[in-house]
Amino acid sequence: MRYFIQLTLLIAALSANGQRIVTAGSAITETVCALGDCSKIVASDRTSLYPTEIQKLPSIGYRTSISAEGIISLKPTLFIVEEDYVKAEVIEQIKSVGIKVVAIERTFSFEGTSNMIEKIATTLNRSEEGKKLIAKIENELSEAKKIVSQSGTTPRVLCVFNRDKSALNIAGTQTFSEILKYAGATPAVTGVAGYKPLSTETLITSKADFILMFENGVQALGGVEGVLAIPGVQQLPAGKKKQIIAMDGIKLSNFGPRLGEAVKELATQLHSPKL
C-alpha cells in the first residue's frame, strides 16, 4: 500500500512537470504525433510503427500481453488506449495508482476518425490542432471524390490480407475494406464480417476488377507476379489487367490521421486512366 501511495504522489509530481504519455493502438499513436505531442510519448504498443521514431521507444506489448505493471513502471501521467484493447482489470489497476486513462472507441469510418481526433485533442489541450487535422482529412476526401466523379466507374475490389504465402484472407466489414466507399469502389465479395479464409472458388466468383493488399503482403508472395500466380487470379479482370494495388498497411487499415491521404491514393489508383 505504501508503494502505491508513493507512486501516486510521484505520478502527480510528474504530471505537474509535463505529460508522459503511453499509447496503445497505431491510430492513437499517430494522432498524438499529428497533434504535435510525439515527444511526450514514452512508450507504445507493438502495432505503433509510424512515425518511425516511435519504434525506438519501449514497447508495452500487444493486446492480452499488455500488463499493468509494465505500464506503471514507465511512470506515465496519461495512458491513451483503444477501447477493449487491453483487459479491464489492467485498466483498473493503472487507474488505481493515479494514472489518467482515456479509452477511445475505434470505428472504420471518417466519423470514427474525427471523433477520435477530437477526443485526443481535447485531452491534450490541442483543440485547434485537432480542428485543423480534421479539416485536412476532409479536404483530402473532397479531392478523392473529385477523382471518382471524373471516372464514372465503380470498380469491384477484392481486399486481401495475408502475412505470408500460407494463408490468404478476405477482408470484410470492420476491416480496411471499409475504405472502399470513400474511394468510389465496391467490395467484390459481400457478406463477410472481419477476416475469412479466401478459397479459389470465392476468388474466381468475385469477378474483381482490382485486388487491394498491404505492401508487405504482396512482398510476402514474391511481388505482383506472385499475386498473379495465385490459382484463379488470372481468370479475374484484376489478373488479366494486372490491376494489383499494394499500399502501406498501417496507413490503409488504421483509419487514423492519414485516412484522407490513403483514400486519395487509392482513388487515384482505381480511377486514373492507365497509361
Secondary structure, DSSP 8 states (H G I E B T S, - for coil): -HHHHHHHHHHHHHHHH---EEEESHHHHHHHHHTT-GGGEEEB-TT---SGGGGGS-B--SGGG--HHHHHTT--SEEEEETTSS-HHHHHHHHHTT-EEEEE---SSHHHHHHHHHHHHHHTT-HHHHHHHHHHHHHHHHHHHHHHHHH----EEEEEE-SSSS--EEE-BTTGGGGGGGGT-EESS-S-BSEEE--HHHHHHT--SEEEEEHHHHHHTTSHHHHHTSTTGGGSHHHHTT-EEEE-HHHHHS-STTHHHHHHHHHHHHHS---
